[in-house]
Amino acid sequence: MDKKIETLSTVRIKHTNDLYKIVDSLNRTLKEDDLMFGLALDEEDNEKAIFTIYRT
């Protein structure tokens, strides 16, 4: 069975060293609600991060 991942929201925010801890906590807490959270550095601006919310 193929599950499709749907992007619900994407936002660019200031990057901080501990930001991944929030994303990790959200993923652990809300995975049973079919939500997944992603974090990536903005390729155009290394001081920004891209935070994305997905429905799985």
CHARMM internal coordinates of N, CA and C (Angstrom, degrees):
IC EDIT
DIST 1 N 1 CA 1.4439
DIST 1 CA 1 C 1.5287
ANGL 1 N 1 CA 1 C 109.14
DIST 1 C 2 N 1.3431
ANGL 1 CA 1 C 2 N 116.66
DIHE 1 N 1 CA 1 C 2 N 125.36
DIST 2 N 2 CA 1.4613
ANGL 1 C 2 N 2 CA 121.32
DIHE 1 CA 1 C 2 N 2 CA 179.59
DIST 2 CA 2 C 1.5189
ANGL 2 N 2 CA 2 C 110.39
DIHE 1 C 2 N 2 CA 2 C -86.24
DIST 2 C 3 N 1.3028
ANGL 2 CA 2 C 3 N 115.64
DIHE 2 N 2 CA 2 C 3 N 127.04
DIST 3 N 3 CA 1.4598
ANGL 2 C 3 N 3 CA 121.12
DIHE 2 CA 2 C 3 N 3 CA 173.97
DIST 3 CA 3 C 1.5180
ANGL 3 N 3 CA 3 C 107.78
DIHE 2 C 3 N 3 CA 3 C -102.95
DIST 3 C 4 N 1.3089
ANGL 3 CA 3 C 4 N 115.86
DIHE 3 N 3 CA 3 C 4 N 131.73
DIST 4 N 4 CA 1.4516
ANGL 3 C 4 N 4 CA 120.83
DIHE 3 CA 3 C 4 N 4 CA 179.12
DIST 4 CA 4 C 1.5237
ANGL 4 N 4 CA 4 C 108.82
DIHE 3 C 4 N 4 CA 4 C -97.25
DIST 4 C 5 N 1.3175
ANGL 4 CA 4 C 5 N 116.09
DIHE 4 N 4 CA 4 C 5 N 137.54
DIST 5 N 5 CA 1.4557
ANGL 4 C 5 N 5 CA 121.65
DIHE 4 CA 4 C 5 N 5 CA 177.22
DIST 5 CA 5 C 1.5216
ANGL 5 N 5 CA 5 C 107.92
DIHE 4 C 5 N 5 CA 5 C -96.80
DIST 5 C 6 N 1.3312
ANGL 5 CA 5 C 6 N 115.99
DIHE 5 N 5 CA 5 C 6 N 125.00
DIST 6 N 6 CA 1.4540
ANGL 5 C 6 N 6 CA 122.18
DIHE 5 CA 5 C 6 N 6 CA -178.11
DIST 6 CA 6 C 1.5307
ANGL 6 N 6 CA 6 C 109.46
DIHE 5 C 6 N 6 CA 6 C -108.53
DIST 6 C 7 N 1.3156
ANGL 6 CA 6 C 7 N 116.79
DIHE 6 N 6 CA 6 C 7 N 129.33
DIST 7 N 7 CA 1.4576
ANGL 6 C 7 N 7 CA 121.54
DIHE 6 CA 6 C 7 N 7 CA 175.90
DIST 7 CA 7 C 1.5219
ANGL 7 N 7 CA 7 C 108.95
DIHE 6 C 7 N 7 CA 7 C -80.16
DIST 7 C 8 N 1.3267
ANGL 7 CA 7 C 8 N 116.32
DIHE 7 N 7 CA 7 C 8 N 122.00
DIST 8 N 8 CA 1.4650
ANGL 7 C 8 N 8 CA 121.41
DIHE 7 CA 7 C 8 N 8 CA -179.48
DIST 8 CA 8 C 1.5207
ANGL 8 N 8 CA 8 C 112.15
DIHE 7 C 8 N 8 CA 8 C -94.96
DIST 8 C 9 N 1.3354
ANGL 8 CA 8 C 9 N 116.44
DIHE 8 N 8 CA 8 C 9 N -37.01
DIST 9 N 9 CA 1.4573
ANGL 8 C 9 N 9 CA 119.80
DIHE 8 CA 8 C 9 N 9 CA -175.75
DIST 9 CA 9 C 1.5211
ANGL 9 N 9 CA 9 C 109.98
DIHE 8 C 9 N 9 CA 9 C -160.86
DIST 9 C 10 N 1.3190
ANGL 9 CA 9 C 10 N 115.93
DIHE 9 N 9 CA 9 C 10 N 145.29
DIST 10 N 10 CA 1.4659
ANGL 9 C 10 N 10 CA 122.10
DIHE 9 CA 9 C 10 N 10 CA 174.71
DIST 10 CA 10 C 1.5174
ANGL 10 N 10 CA 10 C 108.01
DIHE 9 C 10 N 10 CA 10 C -137.66
DIST 10 C 11 N 1.3246
ANGL 10 CA 10 C 11 N 115.63
DIHE 10 N 10 CA 10 C 11 N 134.88
DIST 11 N 11 CA 1.4614
ANGL 10 C 11 N 11 CA 120.17
DIHE 10 CA 10 C 11 N 11 CA 179.89
DIST 11 CA 11 C 1.5310
ANGL 11 N 11 CA 11 C 109.06
DIHE 10 C 11 N 11 CA 11 C -142.07
DIST 11 C 12 N 1.3182
ANGL 11 CA 11 C 12 N 116.25
DIHE 11 N 11 CA 11 C 12 N 144.11
DIST 12 N 12 CA 1.4691
ANGL 11 C 12 N 12 CA 121.88
DIHE 11 CA 11 C 12 N 12 CA 175.66
DIST 12 CA 12 C 1.5251
ANGL 12 N 12 CA 12 C 107.49
DIHE 11 C 12 N 12 CA 12 C -98.83
DIST 12 C 13 N 1.3292
ANGL 12 CA 12 C 13 N 115.20
DIHE 12 N 12 CA 12 C 13 N 129.95
DIST 13 N 13 CA 1.4614
ANGL 12 C 13 N 13 CA 120.78
DIHE 12 CA 12 C 13 N 13 CA -177.48
DIST 13 CA 13 C 1.5179
ANGL 13 N 13 CA 13 C 109.32
DIHE 12 C 13 N 13 CA 13 C -134.95
DIST 13 C 14 N 1.3274
ANGL 13 CA 13 C 14 N 115.83
DIHE 13 N 13 CA 13 C 14 N 165.42
DIST 14 N 14 CA 1.4649
ANGL 13 C 14 N 14 CA 120.51
DIHE 13 CA 13 C 14 N 14 CA 177.44
DIST 14 CA 14 C 1.5299
ANGL 14 N 14 CA 14 C 109.08
DIHE 13 C 14 N 14 CA 14 C -66.87
DIST 14 C 15 N 1.3153
ANGL 14 CA 14 C 15 N 116.46
DIHE 14 N 14 CA 14 C 15 N 131.01
DIST 15 N 15 CA 1.4618
ANGL 14 C 15 N 15 CA 121.63
DIHE 14 CA 14 C 15 N 15 CA -179.44
DIST 15 CA 15 C 1.5289
ANGL 15 N 15 CA 15 C 110.39
DIHE 14 C 15 N 15 CA 15 C -76.06
DIST 15 C 16 N 1.3219
ANGL 15 CA 15 C 16 N 115.67
DIHE 15 N 15 CA 15 C 16 N 133.58
DIST 16 N 16 CA 1.4665
ANGL 15 C 16 N 16 CA 121.53
DIHE 15 CA 15 C 16 N 16 CA 171.30
DIST 16 CA 16 C 1.5199
ANGL 16 N 16 CA 16 C 107.78
DIHE 15 C 16 N 16 CA 16 C -131.69
DIST 16 C 17 N 1.3110
ANGL 16 CA 16 C 17 N 116.66
DIHE 16 N 16 CA 16 C 17 N 158.13
DIST 17 N 17 CA 1.4657
ANGL 16 C 17 N 17 CA 120.71
DIHE 16 CA 16 C 17 N 17 CA -175.49
DIST 17 CA 17 C 1.5228
ANGL 17 N 17 CA 17 C 113.97
DIHE 16 C 17 N 17 CA 17 C -64.76
DIST 17 C 18 N 1.3203
ANGL 17 CA 17 C 18 N 118.68
DIHE 17 N 17 CA 17 C 18 N -29.37
DIST 18 N 18 CA 1.4580
ANGL 17 C 18 N 18 CA 121.49
DIHE 17 CA 17 C 18 N 18 CA -176.81
DIST 18 CA 18 C 1.5287
ANGL 18 N 18 CA 18 C 114.33
DIHE 17 C 18 N 18 CA 18 C -96.49
DIST 18 C 19 N 1.3040
ANGL 18 CA 18 C 19 N 117.29
DIHE 18 N 18 CA 18 C 19 N 5.29
DIST 19 N 19 CA 1.4628
ANGL 18 C 19 N 19 CA 121.13
DIHE 18 CA 18 C 19 N 19 CA -177.84
DIST 19 CA 19 C 1.5286
ANGL 19 N 19 CA 19 C 112.24
DIHE 18 C 19 N 19 CA 19 C -58.58
DIST 19 C 20 N 1.3302
ANGL 19 CA 19 C 20 N 116.89
DIHE 19 N 19 CA 19 C 20 N -35.67
DIST 20 N 20 CA 1.4703
ANGL 19 C 20 N 20 CA 120.50
DIHE 19 CA 19 C 20 N 20 CA -179.02
DIST 20 CA 20 C 1.5282
ANGL 20 N 20 CA 20 C 111.24
DIHE 19 C 20 N 20 CA 20 C -61.92
DIST 20 C 21 N 1.3342
ANGL 20 CA 20 C 21 N 118.26
DIHE 20 N 20 CA 20 C 21 N -26.32
DIST 21 N 21 CA 1.4685
ANGL 20 C 21 N 21 CA 120.86
DIHE 20 CA 20 C 21 N 21 CA -179.90
DIST 21 CA 21 C 1.5260
ANGL 21 N 21 CA 21 C 111.11
DIHE 20 C 21 N 21 CA 21 C -65.86
DIST 21 C 22 N 1.3199
ANGL 21 CA 21 C 22 N 116.51
DIHE 21 N 21 CA 21 C 22 N -37.02
DIST 22 N 22 CA 1.4603
ANGL 21 C 22 N 22 CA 120.40
DIHE 21 CA 21 C 22 N 22 CA 177.88
DIST 22 CA 22 C 1.5224
ANGL 22 N 22 CA 22 C 110.12
DIHE 21 C 22 N 22 CA 22 C -67.48
DIST 22 C 23 N 1.3263
ANGL 22 CA 22 C 23 N 116.56
DIHE 22 N 22 CA 22 C 23 N -44.49
DIST 23 N 23 CA 1.4657
ANGL 22 C 23 N 23 CA 121.08
DIHE 22 CA 22 C 23 N 23 CA 179.84
DIST 23 CA 23 C 1.5295
ANGL 23 N 23 CA 23 C 110.23
DIHE 22 C 23 N 23 CA 23 C -63.17
DIST 23 C 24 N 1.3053
ANGL 23 CA 23 C 24 N 117.47
DIHE 23 N 23 CA 23 C 24 N -42.10
DIST 24 N 24 CA 1.4604
ANGL 23 C 24 N 24 CA 121.50
DIHE 23 CA 23 C 24 N 24 CA 178.07
DIST 24 CA 24 C 1.5271
ANGL 24 N 24 CA 24 C 111.14
DIHE 23 C 24 N 24 CA 24 C -61.80
DIST 24 C 25 N 1.3110
ANGL 24 CA 24 C 25 N 116.76
DIHE 24 N 24 CA 24 C 25 N -44.28
DIST 25 N 25 CA 1.4580
ANGL 24 C 25 N 25 CA 121.17
DIHE 24 CA 24 C 25 N 25 CA 179.22
DIST 25 CA 25 C 1.5307
ANGL 25 N 25 CA 25 C 111.70
DIHE 24 C 25 N 25 CA 25 C -63.65
DIST 25 C 26 N 1.3203
ANGL 25 CA 25 C 26 N 116.74
DIHE 25 N 25 CA 25 C 26 N -42.85
DIST 26 N 26 CA 1.4638
ANGL 25 C 26 N 26 CA 120.36
DIHE 25 CA 25 C 26 N 26 CA 177.13
DIST 26 CA 26 C 1.5251
ANGL 26 N 26 CA 26 C 111.16
DIHE 25 C 26 N 26 CA 26 C -61.65
DIST 26 C 27 N 1.3223
ANGL 26 CA 26 C 27 N 116.88
DIHE 26 N 26 CA 26 C 27 N -44.18
DIST 27 N 27 CA 1.4724
ANGL 26 C 27 N 27 CA 120.40
DIHE 26 CA 26 C 27 N 27 CA 179.57
DIST 27 CA 27 C 1.5234
ANGL 27 N 27 CA 27 C 111.44
DIHE 26 C 27 N 27 CA 27 C -62.21
DIST 27 C 28 N 1.3112
ANGL 27 CA 27 C 28 N 117.75
DIHE 27 N 27 CA 27 C 28 N -43.11
DIST 28 N 28 CA 1.4667
ANGL 27 C 28 N 28 CA 121.05
DIHE 27 CA 27 C 28 N 28 CA -179.87
DIST 28 CA 28 C 1.5293
ANGL 28 N 28 CA 28 C 112.06
DIHE 27 C 28 N 28 CA 28 C -67.08
DIST 28 C 29 N 1.3289
ANGL 28 CA 28 C 29 N 116.05
DIHE 28 N 28 CA 28 C 29 N -37.19
DIST 29 N 29 CA 1.4586
ANGL 28 C 29 N 29 CA 121.18
DIHE 28 CA 28 C 29 N 29 CA -174.92
DIST 29 CA 29 C 1.5297
ANGL 29 N 29 CA 29 C 112.83
DIHE 28 C 29 N 29 CA 29 C -79.68
DIST 29 C 30 N 1.3223
ANGL 29 CA 29 C 30 N 117.21
DIHE 29 N 29 CA 29 C 30 N -37.44
DIST 30 N 30 CA 1.4629
ANGL 29 C 30 N 30 CA 120.20
DIHE 29 CA 29 C 30 N 30 CA -169.25
DIST 30 CA 30 C 1.5304
ANGL 30 N 30 CA 30 C 114.71
DIHE 29 C 30 N 30 CA 30 C -110.88
DIST 30 C 31 N 1.3364
ANGL 30 CA 30 C 31 N 118.09
DIHE 30 N 30 CA 30 C 31 N 9.30
DIST 31 N 31 CA 1.4672
ANGL 30 C 31 N 31 CA 118.94
DIHE 30 CA 30 C 31 N 31 CA -178.78
DIST 31 CA 31 C 1.5259
ANGL 31 N 31 CA 31 C 112.12
DIHE 30 C 31 N 31 CA 31 C -63.80
DIST 31 C 32 N 1.3219
ANGL 31 CA 31 C 32 N 118.37
DIHE 31 N 31 CA 31 C 32 N -31.52
DIST 32 N 32 CA 1.4629
ANGL 31 C 32 N 32 CA 120.68
DIHE 31 CA 31 C 32 N 32 CA 179.39
DIST 32 CA 32 C 1.5243
ANGL 32 N 32 CA 32 C 112.05
DIHE 31 C 32 N 32 CA 32 C -74.08
DIST 32 C 33 N 1.3244
ANGL 32 CA 32 C 33 N 117.32
DIHE 32 N 32 CA 32 C 33 N -12.08
DIST 33 N 33 CA 1.4583
ANGL 32 C 33 N 33 CA 122.37
DIHE 32 CA 32 C 33 N 33 CA 174.60
DIST 33 CA 33 C 1.5328
ANGL 33 N 33 CA 33 C 110.87
DIHE 32 C 33 N 33 CA 33 C -94.43
DIST 33 C 34 N 1.3403
ANGL 33 CA 33 C 34 N 116.18
DIHE 33 N 33 CA 33 C 34 N 14.56
DIST 34 N 34 CA 1.4665
ANGL 33 C 34 N 34 CA 123.09
DIHE 33 CA 33 C 34 N 34 CA 179.03
DIST 34 CA 34 C 1.5218
ANGL 34 N 34 CA 34 C 113.05
DIHE 33 C 34 N 34 CA 34 C 61.98
DIST 34 C 35 N 1.3283
ANGL 34 CA 34 C 35 N 116.33
DIHE 34 N 34 CA 34 C 35 N 34.17
DIST 35 N 35 CA 1.4599
ANGL 34 C 35 N 35 CA 121.42
DIHE 34 CA 34 C 35 N 35 CA 175.67
DIST 35 CA 35 C 1.5231
ANGL 35 N 35 CA 35 C 109.47
DIHE 34 C 35 N 35 CA 35 C -115.61
DIST 35 C 36 N 1.3275
ANGL 35 CA 35 C 36 N 115.18
DIHE 35 N 35 CA 35 C 36 N 145.24
DIST 36 N 36 CA 1.4608
ANGL 35 C 36 N 36 CA 121.72
DIHE 35 CA 35 C 36 N 36 CA 178.95
DIST 36 CA 36 C 1.5340
ANGL 36 N 36 CA 36 C 106.74
DIHE 35 C 36 N 36 CA 36 C -139.52
DIST 36 C 37 N 1.3202
ANGL 36 CA 36 C 37 N 115.50
DIHE 36 N 36 CA 36 C 37 N 145.12
DIST 37 N 37 CA 1.4581
ANGL 36 C 37 N 37 CA 121.19
DIHE 36 CA 36 C 37 N 37 CA -175.60
DIST 37 CA 37 C 1.5198
ANGL 37 N 37 CA 37 C 109.14
DIHE 36 C 37 N 37 CA 37 C -124.23
DIST 37 C 38 N 1.3263
ANGL 37 CA 37 C 38 N 116.13
DIHE 37 N 37 CA 37 C 38 N 140.05
DIST 38 N 38 CA 1.4572
ANGL 37 C 38 N 38 CA 120.66
DIHE 37 CA 37 C 38 N 38 CA -179.01
DIST 38 CA 38 C 1.5172
ANGL 38 N 38 CA 38 C 110.77
DIHE 37 C 38 N 38 CA 38 C -126.77
DIST 38 C 39 N 1.3266
ANGL 38 CA 38 C 39 N 114.83
DIHE 38 N 38 CA 38 C 39 N 155.02
DIST 39 N 39 CA 1.4576
ANGL 38 C 39 N 39 CA 121.74
DIHE 38 CA 38 C 39 N 39 CA 179.02
DIST 39 CA 39 C 1.5155
ANGL 39 N 39 CA 39 C 108.37
DIHE 38 C 39 N 39 CA 39 C -142.14
DIST 39 C 40 N 1.3262
ANGL 39 CA 39 C 40 N 116.43
DIHE 39 N 39 CA 39 C 40 N 129.64
DIST 40 N 40 CA 1.4665
ANGL 39 C 40 N 40 CA 121.20
DIHE 39 CA 39 C 40 N 40 CA 179.04
DIST 40 CA 40 C 1.5190
ANGL 40 N 40 CA 40 C 108.52
DIHE 39 C 40 N 40 CA 40 C -143.75
DIST 40 C 41 N 1.3217
ANGL 40 CA 40 C 41 N 115.89
DIHE 40 N 40 CA 40 C 41 N 151.38
DIST 41 N 41 CA 1.4628
ANGL 40 C 41 N 41 CA 119.80
DIHE 40 CA 40 C 41 N 41 CA 173.56
DIST 41 CA 41 C 1.5227
ANGL 41 N 41 CA 41 C 108.86
DIHE 40 C 41 N 41 CA 41 C -73.17
DIST 41 C 42 N 1.3202
ANGL 41 CA 41 C 42 N 116.01
DIHE 41 N 41 CA 41 C 42 N 140.35
DIST 42 N 42 CA 1.4585
ANGL 41 C 42 N 42 CA 121.31
DIHE 41 CA 41 C 42 N 42 CA 175.15
DIST 42 CA 42 C 1.5288
ANGL 42 N 42 CA 42 C 107.63
DIHE 41 C 42 N 42 CA 42 C -70.19
DIST 42 C 43 N 1.3255
ANGL 42 CA 42 C 43 N 117.20
DIHE 42 N 42 CA 42 C 43 N 124.80
DIST 43 N 43 CA 1.4707
ANGL 42 C 43 N 43 CA 121.00
DIHE 42 CA 42 C 43 N 43 CA -177.87
DIST 43 CA 43 C 1.5247
ANGL 43 N 43 CA 43 C 112.37
DIHE 42 C 43 N 43 CA 43 C -66.69
DIST 43 C 44 N 1.3355
ANGL 43 CA 43 C 44 N 116.94
DIHE 43 N 43 CA 43 C 44 N -24.90
DIST 44 N 44 CA 1.4605
ANGL 43 C 44 N 44 CA 120.79
DIHE 43 CA 43 C 44 N 44 CA -178.52
DIST 44 CA 44 C 1.5246
ANGL 44 N 44 CA 44 C 113.24
DIHE 43 C 44 N 44 CA 44 C -88.53
DIST 44 C 45 N 1.3345
ANGL 44 CA 44 C 45 N 116.98
DIHE 44 N 44 CA 44 C 45 N -21.49
DIST 45 N 45 CA 1.4657
ANGL 44 C 45 N 45 CA 121.48
DIHE 44 CA 44 C 45 N 45 CA -176.73
DIST 45 CA 45 C 1.5259
ANGL 45 N 45 CA 45 C 108.83
DIHE 44 C 45 N 45 CA 45 C -147.74
DIST 45 C 46 N 1.3223
ANGL 45 CA 45 C 46 N 117.11
DIHE 45 N 45 CA 45 C 46 N 103.97
DIST 46 N 46 CA 1.4660
ANGL 45 C 46 N 46 CA 121.79
DIHE 45 CA 45 C 46 N 46 CA -176.19
DIST 46 CA 46 C 1.5193
ANGL 46 N 46 CA 46 C 113.91
DIHE 45 C 46 N 46 CA 46 C -67.99
DIST 46 C 47 N 1.3210
ANGL 46 CA 46 C 47 N 118.18
DIHE 46 N 46 CA 46 C 47 N -8.22
DIST 47 N 47 CA 1.4589
ANGL 46 C 47 N 47 CA 120.99
DIHE 46 CA 46 C 47 N 47 CA 175.98
DIST 47 CA 47 C 1.5239
ANGL 47 N 47 CA 47 C 111.73
DIHE 46 C 47 N 47 CA 47 C -89.32
DIST 47 C 48 N 1.3215
ANGL 47 CA 47 C 48 N 117.28
DIHE 47 N 47 CA 47 C 48 N -2.85
DIST 48 N 48 CA 1.4578
ANGL 47 C 48 N 48 CA 123.20
DIHE 47 CA 47 C 48 N 48 CA -179.78
DIST 48 CA 48 C 1.5338
ANGL 48 N 48 CA 48 C 109.72
DIHE 47 C 48 N 48 CA 48 C -114.36
DIST 48 C 49 N 1.3235
ANGL 48 CA 48 C 49 N 114.84
DIHE 48 N 48 CA 48 C 49 N 150.37
DIST 49 N 49 CA 1.4624
ANGL 48 C 49 N 49 CA 121.62
DIHE 48 CA 48 C 49 N 49 CA 175.25
DIST 49 CA 49 C 1.5197
ANGL 49 N 49 CA 49 C 107.78
DIHE 48 C 49 N 49 CA 49 C -122.46
DIST 49 C 50 N 1.3206
ANGL 49 CA 49 C 50 N 115.75
DIHE 49 N 49 CA 49 C 50 N 153.41
DIST 50 N 50 CA 1.4636
ANGL 49 C 50 N 50 CA 121.17
DIHE 49 CA 49 C 50 N 50 CA 177.55
DIST 50 CA 50 C 1.5156
ANGL 50 N 50 CA 50 C 107.05
DIHE 49 C 50 N 50 CA 50 C -109.47
DIST 50 C 51 N 1.3234
ANGL 50 CA 50 C 51 N 116.35
DIHE 50 N 50 CA 50 C 51 N 117.36
DIST 51 N 51 CA 1.4589
ANGL 50 C 51 N 51 CA 123.72
DIHE 50 CA 50 C 51 N 51 CA 179.51
DIST 51 CA 51 C 1.5297
ANGL 51 N 51 CA 51 C 107.50
DIHE 50 C 51 N 51 CA 51 C -104.48
DIST 51 C 52 N 1.3296
ANGL 51 CA 51 C 52 N 116.46
DIHE 51 N 51 CA 51 C 52 N 126.26
DIST 52 N 52 CA 1.4618
ANGL 51 C 52 N 52 CA 120.97
DIHE 51 CA 51 C 52 N 52 CA -176.64
DIST 52 CA 52 C 1.5232
ANGL 52 N 52 CA 52 C 110.34
DIHE 51 C 52 N 52 CA 52 C -127.76
DIST 52 C 53 N 1.3319
ANGL 52 CA 52 C 53 N 115.67
DIHE 52 N 52 CA 52 C 53 N 139.98
DIST 53 N 53 CA 1.4565
ANGL 52 C 53 N 53 CA 122.63
DIHE 52 CA 52 C 53 N 53 CA 175.63
DIST 53 CA 53 C 1.5263
ANGL 53 N 53 CA 53 C 107.73
DIHE 52 C 53 N 53 CA 53 C -110.83
DIST 53 C 54 N 1.3338
ANGL 53 CA 53 C 54 N 115.59
DIHE 53 N 53 CA 53 C 54 N 131.19
DIST 54 N 54 CA 1.4662
ANGL 53 C 54 N 54 CA 121.88
DIHE 53 CA 53 C 54 N 54 CA -179.25
DIST 54 CA 54 C 1.5242
ANGL 54 N 54 CA 54 C 110.15
DIHE 53 C 54 N 54 CA 54 C -122.97
DIST 54 C 55 N 1.3257
ANGL 54 CA 54 C 55 N 115.71
DIHE 54 N 54 CA 54 C 55 N 151.34
DIST 55 N 55 CA 1.4567
ANGL 54 C 55 N 55 CA 121.63
DIHE 54 CA 54 C 55 N 55 CA 167.84
DIST 55 CA 55 C 1.5335
ANGL 55 N 55 CA 55 C 106.39
DIHE 54 C 55 N 55 CA 55 C -106.60
DIST 55 C 56 N 1.3262
ANGL 55 CA 55 C 56 N 116.72
DIHE 55 N 55 CA 55 C 56 N 129.59
DIST 56 N 56 CA 1.4680
ANGL 55 C 56 N 56 CA 120.97
DIHE 55 CA 55 C 56 N 56 CA -177.31
DIST 56 CA 56 C 1.5086
ANGL 56 N 56 CA 56 C 111.17
DIHE 55 C 56 N 56 CA 56 C -105.05
END
COOR INIT
IC SEED 1 N 1 CA 1 C
IC BUILD
